[in-house]
Amino acid sequence: MHELHLIINITTEIHFFVDKLKRSAMDKLSNFYMKINDENKLVFENLEQNVLPFIQFTENIICRWHSIEEENNSLLNLNRRYEQEVEGNRKKVKELKAELMEARSQIAALMAGKQALASEKQCLEDQIELVREMLKDDENAIPEKSRKRLQFLTEKSRYENSKCSTDEQGSVASTTGIDYDQTDDSLDRKVTFLPTSKPGRKTSINLQRKRSRSAGRVEPSAPPLEEDDQYLCKKRSKDDMQIDHAKPATIITKTTLTVPCSVISGMPEVKTTTTRRMSMNKSASEPHLLEFTPTLSAVHPNLLKSQPTLGQTPATPKTPTGDSIPSRRHFFATKTVLKPENCDVCSKRIVFGKLILRCNDCKTQCHQECRMGAVVPCIARTPMARRAHGKLSDYVPPQGPFIPHVVVHCINEIERRGIDVVGLYRVPGTETHILDLLAKFVSGKGVPNLKIIDDINVLTGCLKKFFQQLKEPLIPLTSRQDFINAAMEVDELKKMDHVHQAIKELPYPNRDTLSFLVMHLQKVADASVLNKMPKTNLAKVFGPTVLGFSDRQVQNVTQMIDDSLKSELVMQLLLSLPQQYWKQYLPANEQERIVAKTTTTAPVNARIITTANVVDGNDIQIFLLIMSTAKVAVEFEESYLHGMLPLYYRKLFPFKPYIKWLRYGCDDYFRRREFAFILKGDIYLRYKSFDNGLCFEKEVISSIPEKIDIGAVYNVEPKCRQNSETFFPVEKEMVLDIDLSDYDEIRECCKGGSICKICWHFIVAAIKVIDPILLDDFGFEHRLWVYSGRRGVHCWVADKEARNMNNEERSAVVEYISVVVGGEGQKKKVFLNEESVLHPVIQRGLVVASNIFPVLLKEYSWLNSQESWGAMLKLIPDKTIADALESIFEKVDTAEERWQAIKMALSKPHIPDNCRFAVSEILLQYTYPRLDMNVSKGINHLLKSPFCIHPKTGKVCVPIDLEKVDEFDPTSVPAIDDLLKELSENDAGEENKVDNEKKNRKPLDYNRTTLKPYVQIFERFVNSLPKEDIPQREQSQMEF
């Protein structure tokens, strides 16, 4: 019992203790709940106070977004409406241009018709005037009936009135011309430059008189007059020329013209015996060899004004010998200018009252001081060229060799520039420029200045257009079949005999011109390795031009093809004849003398080195000997470049490291790389690609590009892009371009393309700022800085990550680097605030600027005068501070003191907020790099390759050693002529030490010149590149 009682007591205590614990826990829990409840209430109250403004702000944003969206939609609609209006305006402009072109063609046709009618009217008036004078002299001897019939001839007033009216209209037309832009190449102007007579129109009597002037006399009444220039210059038709090149068969006919006294009384009966001596040379201009016009000089002495007097009988003109060609200089006469003229040498205007020199033969006019620069040889202009029938003989000079001046001068200029232009005579020029040049030759007073024509294809096109617009081809239609038969002959001996006979029977103008042209084309064909124009190509181009077609009026496709094939065979036959054969038809050394360069104005032609003769050092010495006499020491002569490039590419261009760089360890990668070549004559060839480095090297050596551009790597080979459904760039090096021309507003030592050691500090500062950014901020380790050869630098970032960046990523990098913003007209271009000034790009720029700016401040007059410091003070936003500084500047003497004054004024504690960073803004605006952002943003943008030659300076685009940036001197960069000279001197010293085996191997010649250290820099860069495969992203986009 005792134990039971004990257990009950223990149980009671336990229950009591548990109840006590429960009550304590409940109290604590209740207190904790109340505390949490109070805290929740407090939190919800605060949350409500904070969330309500945020909700209100969100609602405002949504409303604003709706309003902006509506505004955007309205702007889009407005933009669409504007685009529709622009499209309508474009269509309207096209229609107006078409109407304008039609109006111009109609005006040109009307003016041409008017000129033709005026010329014919003048001829008829001259005839009527002569007959009228005859009637007045012998009025009493004419019967009354006949006098009444001829009375209209004495009514002079109406002819004079019409003539005055015509002259007035003509003077207005010739003075004002047509009011439109002559340089508009977008409109096709139909202009006729070689006028021909209309079918059915009677030939003017003046032409018959001109033919009769060349008739010789069997019984001369006076001693012969040797070489009468006045007489010779009036002979026009080729069938009348009496030339002693050979003695062809002639037909001599005599006729007696009797004028009875019953018709014209008061004049004695005159019997004149005339002789017509005609060449048997075949031409379409001589359809009837026995037709002639009797001489009428005996009827009236003034009827033929150019006929020599009877006291002097002109002898048969003789062809000048070869010795007379070099002496064919200009015969200038002084003239006072009444109407403003242009100098044919310098193209400057000669105003009223000044003296001008005008050649009596070719009508070339120039200043007195420009006379030595006039184009030679002097070739007499064709008299009455505007009334000619458009035959070749109408454009030849009166003295031999009978070659039109347009042919001589065009070939002269083409050969002066060099016949190694790719596609010469095959690549067409601008049609409007060709027609304008031909019009100047045919209708102009003097010889056009061909040196101002940039495109050589305009010259070749003008030459071809001249032959194409002749009334009959260079090989006349009467001789056409003879040449075709000779070309079709199988037996070589008979072929040579037939073609010789056909050439010999050509009229003298045609034969001389053909000889001159063929000898020129043979020179072009000899340079076919460079210009890609062998004799077969030239035959295709000139065959239809020289031989023409069998029928110009009726032509079908089959007949045209047949005629073209025959003309091509004929031209190939003519080009196959040796030059010695053609020279016999021209005076001794005629070819060389007639194309002699103008000694005072034309540069020495340095294009004597081709890909066939640049192997050994002897050719280098010959070339440099000529260069030493012709090269101007101050500036590189651009015309010499193409003659030196073959040797440079063959011996000095570092192909091996160059190709290793662009391969990145994979041939397929190189195969899909785009290259662009600029060939001679500014021929730009894009999307070139090569199977391997050897093909690239061969193509460069053969085509001799004046510039090589490197492009992107595409998903397919660029040359096969037309066969692929997709064509897009996959990757390319990150490139940066800095040009000193962007600093022209602040640099004072040079402008434009010039450069010196002073302004090169801007480039040094740019490299010191940008290169650490690329390395430290982006982690790009493989960077190649290259001097552009003239006034800037390029940076090639070759890291894999950089090559794989798209356009947006490239733009982000460039914008990260760029600080100077704004165009040329914007004064302030750097804007800083508290956040941007702490940017690492800005900090690096300020460190470099603090070192470069004092140096430039000493060299430039930025703070030396009121005009110069005004530009810097405009960069200070607060005008009060700027005015105070200007007053301080007037009291101090040096630029350094003025700069210290700026820093002190802008470092005070209580200056306006917008002036707190003005000093840093000035430093950055004057020294921070200025990038060409467009070059860097586009992955498909091309950039000039390292080791190219800059055409303006002749300097090599060499790499820059980043460890010696301060020591790099752009003025000491080797030029191509200096490198060739060094190579020549080294070859001369080692000539006896090199055996034949080493001569046949291509040595690393750049290691023997001053180009060596730059190639070593490039090789270090290339060797540091990892040999990696094509990136994975590119693999997924490739096409096979």
NORJO-V84742 format. One record per backbone hydrogen bond with DSSP energy under -0.5 kcal/mol. NH is the residue of the N-H (numbers start at 1). CO is the residue of the C=O. E is the energy in kcal/mol with one decimal. If there is no record, write none. Layout:
NH_CO_E, NH_CO_E
//
This chain:
5_1_-3.2, 6_2_-2.1, 7_3_-2.3, 8_4_-2.4, 9_5_-2.3, 10_6_-2.5, 11_7_-2.5, 12_8_-2.6, 13_9_-2.5, 14_10_-2.5, 15_11_-2.6, 16_12_-2.5, 17_13_-3.1, 18_14_-2.8, 19_15_-2.7, 20_16_-2.4, 21_17_-2.5, 22_18_-2.8, 23_19_-2.8, 24_20_-2.3, 25_21_-3.1, 26_22_-2.9, 27_23_-2.1, 28_24_-2.6, 29_25_-3.1, 30_26_-2.7, 31_27_-2.8, 32_28_-3.0, 33_29_-2.6, 34_30_-2.5, 35_31_-2.2, 36_32_-2.8, 37_33_-2.8, 38_34_-2.2, 39_35_-2.5, 40_36_-2.7, 41_37_-2.2, 42_38_-2.3, 43_39_-2.7, 44_40_-2.9, 45_41_-2.1, 46_42_-2.3, 47_43_-3.1, 48_44_-2.2, 49_45_-1.6, 50_46_-1.8, 51_47_-2.9, 52_48_-1.6, 53_49_-0.6, 54_50_-1.1, 55_51_-2.9, 56_52_-2.3, 57_53_-2.9, 58_54_-2.7, 59_55_-2.6, 60_56_-2.2, 61_57_-2.5, 62_58_-2.5, 63_59_-2.3, 64_60_-2.8, 65_61_-2.8, 66_62_-2.3, 67_63_-2.3, 68_64_-2.7, 69_65_-2.6, 70_66_-2.3, 71_67_-2.4, 72_68_-3.0, 73_69_-2.5, 74_70_-2.3, 75_71_-2.4, 76_72_-2.6, 77_73_-2.5, 78_74_-2.4, 79_75_-2.8, 80_76_-2.7, 81_77_-2.3, 82_78_-2.4, 83_79_-2.8, 84_80_-2.4, 85_81_-2.3, 86_82_-3.0, 87_83_-2.7, 88_84_-2.5, 89_85_-2.6, 90_86_-2.5, 91_87_-2.3, 92_88_-2.3, 93_89_-2.7, 94_90_-2.5, 95_91_-2.4, 96_92_-2.7, 97_93_-2.8, 98_94_-2.4, 99_95_-2.6, 100_96_-2.9, 101_97_-2.9, 102_98_-2.3, 103_99_-2.7, 104_100_-2.7, 105_101_-2.4, 106_102_-2.3, 107_103_-2.7, 108_104_-3.0, 109_105_-2.4, 110_106_-2.7, 111_107_-2.7, 112_108_-2.5, 113_109_-2.6, 114_110_-2.6, 115_111_-2.5, 116_112_-2.3, 117_113_-2.5, 118_114_-2.7, 119_115_-2.4, 120_116_-2.3, 121_117_-2.8, 122_118_-2.3, 123_119_-2.0, 124_120_-2.3, 125_121_-2.5, 126_122_-2.3, 127_123_-2.0, 128_124_-2.6, 129_125_-2.6, 130_126_-1.9, 131_127_-2.3, 132_128_-2.6, 133_129_-2.1, 134_130_-1.9, 135_131_-2.3, 136_132_-2.2, 137_133_-2.1, 138_134_-1.8, 139_136_-0.9, 142_139_-0.9, 147_143_-2.4, 148_144_-2.1, 149_145_-1.5, 150_146_-1.9, 151_148_-0.9, 153_150_-1.3, 154_151_-1.3, 155_152_-0.8, 156_154_-1.7, 159_155_-0.5, 160_156_-2.3, 161_157_-2.8, 162_158_-2.3, 163_159_-2.5, 164_160_-2.8, 165_161_-2.6, 166_162_-2.5, 167_163_-2.7, 168_164_-2.5, 169_165_-2.3, 170_166_-2.9, 171_167_-2.6, 172_168_-1.9, 173_169_-2.4, 174_170_-2.6, 175_171_-1.7, 176_172_-2.8, 177_172_-0.5, 177_173_-1.8, 180_178_-1.7, 182_180_-0.5, 184_181_-1.1, 185_183_-1.2, 187_184_-0.8, 189_187_-0.9, 190_188_-0.6, 191_189_-1.0, 193_191_-0.6, 195_193_-0.7, 201_198_-1.7, 207_204_-0.8, 208_204_-1.2, 209_205_-2.4, 210_206_-2.2, 211_207_-2.0, 212_208_-2.0, 213_209_-1.2, 214_210_-0.6, 214_211_-1.0, 215_212_-1.2, 220_218_-0.6, 225_313_-3.4, 226_224_-0.7, 228_225_-0.6, 229_227_-0.8, 232_228_-2.6, 233_229_-2.3, 234_231_-1.2, 235_232_-1.5, 240_237_-1.3, 241_238_-0.7, 243_241_-0.8, 246_243_-0.6, 248_246_-0.5, 251_278_-0.6, 253_251_-0.6, 253_276_-0.7, 255_274_-1.0, 257_255_-0.5, 257_272_-1.2, 258_256_-0.6, 259_270_-0.8, 260_258_-0.6, 263_260_-1.0, 264_260_-1.2, 265_263_-0.5, 267_264_-0.9, 272_257_-1.0, 272_270_-0.5, 273_271_-0.5, 274_255_-1.4, 274_272_-0.6, 275_216_-1.3, 276_253_-1.2, 277_275_-0.7, 278_251_-0.8, 278_276_-0.7, 279_239_-0.8, 280_249_-0.8, 282_505_-1.2, 286_283_-1.8, 291_288_-1.0, 299_296_-0.9, 300_296_-1.3, 303_300_-1.6, 305_303_-0.7, 307_304_-1.2, 312_309_-1.8, 313_223_-1.4, 314_312_-0.6, 315_225_-1.6, 324_321_-1.2, 325_321_-0.5, 325_322_-0.9, 326_322_-0.6, 328_325_-2.1, 329_327_-2.7, 332_330_-0.8, 333_358_-1.9, 335_356_-2.4, 337_354_-2.9, 341_350_-1.9, 343_348_-2.8, 344_365_-2.7, 347_343_-1.6, 350_341_-3.7, 351_349_-0.6, 353_337_-3.2, 354_351_-1.5, 356_335_-2.8, 357_366_-2.7, 358_333_-2.4, 359_364_-2.9, 360_331_-2.6, 363_359_-0.9, 366_357_-2.1, 370_367_-0.6, 371_368_-1.0, 373_370_-1.5, 374_371_-1.2, 378_328_-2.1, 379_377_-0.6, 380_378_-0.5, 381_361_-2.2, 385_382_-1.1, 387_384_-1.2, 388_385_-1.1, 394_391_-1.4, 395_392_-1.9, 396_393_-0.6, 403_401_-1.9, 405_395_-0.7, 407_404_-0.6, 408_404_-1.9, 409_405_-2.6, 410_406_-1.8, 411_407_-2.2, 412_408_-2.3, 413_409_-2.3, 414_410_-2.4, 415_411_-2.5, 416_412_-1.7, 417_413_-2.1, 418_414_-1.6, 423_531_-2.7, 424_421_-1.5, 426_423_-1.8, 427_423_-3.0, 429_457_-0.5, 434_430_-2.2, 435_431_-2.6, 436_432_-2.3, 437_433_-2.4, 438_434_-2.5, 439_435_-2.2, 440_436_-1.9, 441_437_-1.9, 442_438_-2.5, 443_439_-2.9, 444_439_-0.6, 444_440_-1.1, 448_446_-0.5, 450_448_-1.2, 452_449_-1.0, 453_450_-1.3, 454_452_-0.7, 456_454_-0.6, 458_455_-1.1, 459_455_-0.7, 460_456_-2.0, 461_457_-2.2, 462_458_-2.1, 463_459_-2.0, 464_460_-2.2, 465_461_-2.8, 466_462_-1.9, 467_463_-1.4, 468_464_-2.1, 469_465_-1.7, 470_467_-0.9, 471_390_-3.7, 474_545_-0.6, 475_546_-2.3, 476_474_-0.8, 479_476_-1.1, 480_476_-0.8, 481_477_-0.6, 483_479_-1.6, 484_480_-2.1, 485_481_-2.7, 486_482_-1.9, 487_483_-2.3, 488_484_-2.0, 489_485_-0.8, 489_486_-0.6, 495_491_-2.5, 496_492_-2.5, 497_493_-2.2, 498_494_-2.9, 499_495_-2.5, 500_496_-2.0, 501_497_-2.0, 502_498_-2.4, 503_499_-2.4, 504_500_-2.3, 505_501_-1.4, 506_503_-1.4, 507_282_-0.6, 511_507_-2.9, 512_508_-2.8, 513_509_-2.3, 514_510_-2.4, 515_511_-2.3, 516_512_-2.4, 517_513_-2.6, 518_514_-2.7, 519_515_-2.2, 520_516_-1.5, 521_517_-2.5, 522_518_-2.3, 523_519_-1.3, 524_520_-1.9, 525_521_-2.6, 526_522_-1.9, 527_523_-0.9, 527_524_-0.8, 528_525_-1.6, 530_527_-1.4, 531_527_-2.5, 532_528_-1.6, 538_534_-2.2, 539_535_-2.4, 540_536_-1.7, 541_537_-1.8, 542_538_-3.0, 543_539_-1.9, 546_542_-2.9, 547_543_-2.7, 548_543_-0.6, 548_544_-1.1, 555_553_-0.6, 560_556_-2.5, 561_557_-2.5, 562_558_-2.3, 563_559_-2.8, 564_560_-2.4, 565_561_-2.3, 566_562_-2.2, 567_563_-2.7, 568_564_-2.1, 569_565_-2.0, 570_566_-2.3, 571_567_-2.4, 572_568_-2.3, 573_569_-2.0, 574_570_-2.3, 575_571_-2.4, 576_572_-1.3, 577_573_-0.7, 577_574_-0.7, 581_578_-0.8, 582_578_-1.2, 583_579_-2.3, 584_580_-0.7, 584_581_-0.8, 585_582_-1.5, 586_583_-1.2, 590_587_-2.2, 593_589_-2.0, 594_590_-3.0, 595_591_-0.9, 596_593_-1.5, 599_597_-0.5, 602_598_-1.5, 606_604_-0.8, 608_606_-2.2, 610_608_-0.6, 613_610_-1.2, 619_616_-0.6, 620_616_-0.7, 621_617_-1.9, 622_618_-2.1, 623_619_-2.4, 624_620_-2.7, 625_621_-1.8, 626_622_-1.6, 627_623_-2.4, 628_624_-2.2, 629_625_-0.8, 629_626_-0.8, 630_626_-1.2, 631_627_-3.1, 638_636_-0.7, 640_637_-1.7, 641_638_-1.3, 643_640_-0.9, 644_640_-0.9, 644_641_-1.3, 645_641_-1.9, 646_642_-0.6, 648_644_-1.9, 649_645_-3.0, 650_646_-1.9, 651_647_-2.2, 652_648_-2.4, 653_648_-1.7, 655_653_-2.1, 658_654_-1.6, 659_655_-3.0, 660_656_-2.0, 661_657_-2.1, 662_658_-1.8, 663_659_-1.5, 664_660_-1.3, 666_663_-1.1, 670_666_-1.4, 671_667_-2.4, 672_668_-1.4, 673_670_-1.4, 674_712_-2.2, 675_688_-2.5, 676_709_-2.1, 677_685_-2.1, 678_707_-2.1, 679_677_-0.6, 679_683_-3.0, 682_679_-1.0, 683_679_-1.1, 684_682_-0.7, 685_677_-3.1, 685_683_-0.6, 686_684_-0.6, 688_675_-2.5, 696_692_-1.7, 697_693_-2.5, 698_694_-2.4, 699_695_-2.3, 700_696_-2.3, 701_697_-2.2, 702_698_-2.0, 703_699_-2.8, 704_700_-1.9, 706_678_-2.8, 707_678_-1.0, 709_676_-2.9, 710_943_-2.9, 711_674_-2.9, 713_731_-3.1, 714_672_-2.5, 714_712_-0.5, 715_728_-1.7, 720_717_-1.8, 721_718_-1.5, 723_720_-1.2, 724_721_-1.2, 730_713_-3.5, 731_713_-1.6, 732_803_-1.8, 734_797_-1.7, 736_795_-1.8, 738_793_-2.5, 739_930_-0.5, 740_791_-2.6, 742_739_-1.6, 743_740_-1.8, 744_741_-1.2, 746_743_-1.9, 747_743_-2.8, 754_751_-2.0, 760_756_-1.2, 761_758_-1.7, 762_759_-1.4, 763_759_-0.6, 764_760_-2.2, 765_761_-2.6, 766_762_-2.0, 767_763_-2.5, 768_764_-2.4, 769_765_-1.6, 770_766_-2.8, 771_767_-2.1, 773_769_-0.9, 774_770_-2.4, 775_771_-2.0, 776_772_-3.2, 777_772_-0.7, 777_773_-1.2, 778_773_-1.2, 780_774_-2.8, 781_779_-0.7, 783_781_-0.9, 784_796_-2.5, 785_783_-0.5, 786_794_-3.2, 787_958_-3.1, 788_792_-2.7, 793_738_-2.0, 794_786_-2.8, 795_736_-2.3, 796_784_-2.9, 797_734_-3.2, 797_795_-0.6, 798_782_-2.6, 798_796_-0.7, 803_799_-2.4, 804_800_-1.5, 805_802_-1.1, 810_806_-2.3, 811_807_-2.4, 812_808_-2.1, 813_809_-1.9, 814_810_-2.3, 815_811_-2.6, 816_812_-1.9, 817_813_-1.7, 818_814_-2.5, 821_819_-0.5, 821_829_-2.6, 826_823_-0.8, 829_827_-0.5, 837_833_-2.0, 838_835_-1.2, 839_836_-1.6, 843_839_-2.3, 844_840_-2.5, 845_841_-2.3, 846_842_-2.5, 847_843_-2.0, 848_844_-2.2, 849_845_-2.5, 850_846_-2.2, 851_847_-0.7, 851_848_-0.9, 852_848_-2.2, 853_849_-2.9, 855_851_-0.5, 856_852_-2.1, 857_853_-2.5, 858_854_-1.3, 859_855_-1.1, 860_856_-2.9, 864_861_-0.8, 869_865_-2.9, 870_866_-1.1, 871_867_-0.6, 871_868_-0.8, 872_868_-0.8, 873_869_-2.4, 874_870_-1.3, 875_872_-1.5, 876_873_-1.5, 877_875_-0.6, 879_877_-0.6, 882_878_-1.8, 883_879_-2.7, 884_880_-2.2, 885_881_-2.4, 886_882_-2.0, 887_883_-1.8, 888_884_-1.6, 889_885_-2.6, 890_886_-1.3, 891_888_-1.5, 892_888_-0.9, 892_889_-0.5, 898_894_-1.5, 899_895_-2.2, 900_896_-2.2, 901_897_-1.9, 902_898_-1.8, 903_899_-2.2, 904_900_-2.4, 905_901_-2.4, 906_902_-2.0, 907_904_-0.9, 908_905_-0.5, 911_908_-1.0, 915_912_-1.6, 916_913_-1.3, 918_915_-1.2, 921_917_-2.2, 922_918_-2.3, 923_919_-2.4, 924_920_-2.4, 925_921_-2.4, 926_922_-1.8, 927_923_-1.4, 928_924_-2.7, 931_929_-0.6, 932_737_-2.3, 933_931_-1.1, 935_932_-0.8, 936_932_-0.9, 937_933_-2.0, 938_934_-1.1, 941_938_-1.0, 943_710_-1.8, 945_708_-3.1, 947_957_-3.3, 948_945_-1.1, 950_948_-0.5, 950_955_-2.6, 954_950_-3.1, 956_974_-1.9, 957_948_-2.5, 958_956_-1.5, 960_785_-2.8, 962_960_-0.6, 964_961_-1.5, 965_962_-0.7, 968_964_-0.7, 968_965_-1.0, 970_968_-0.5, 972_969_-1.3, 973_970_-0.9, 976_954_-2.8, 979_975_-2.2, 980_976_-2.2, 981_977_-1.9, 982_978_-2.4, 983_979_-2.6, 984_980_-2.3, 985_981_-2.4, 986_982_-2.4, 987_983_-2.4, 988_984_-2.3, 989_985_-1.7, 990_986_-1.7, 991_987_-0.5, 993_990_-0.9, 994_990_-1.1, 995_993_-0.6, 999_995_-1.6, 1000_996_-1.7, 1001_997_-0.8, 1003_1001_-0.7, 1005_651_-0.6, 1005_1003_-1.7, 1006_651_-0.5, 1007_1004_-1.4, 1008_1005_-1.8, 1009_1006_-1.3, 1012_1009_-1.6, 1015_1011_-1.9, 1016_1012_-2.4, 1017_1013_-1.8, 1018_1014_-1.9, 1019_1015_-2.8, 1020_1016_-2.3, 1021_1017_-1.8, 1022_1018_-2.5, 1023_1019_-2.8, 1024_1020_-1.2, 1025_1022_-1.4, 1028_1026_-1.4, 1035_1031_-1.7, 1036_1032_-1.8, 1037_1033_-0.5, 1037_1034_-1.0, 1038_1034_-0.8, 1038_1035_-0.6, 1039_715_-1.4
//
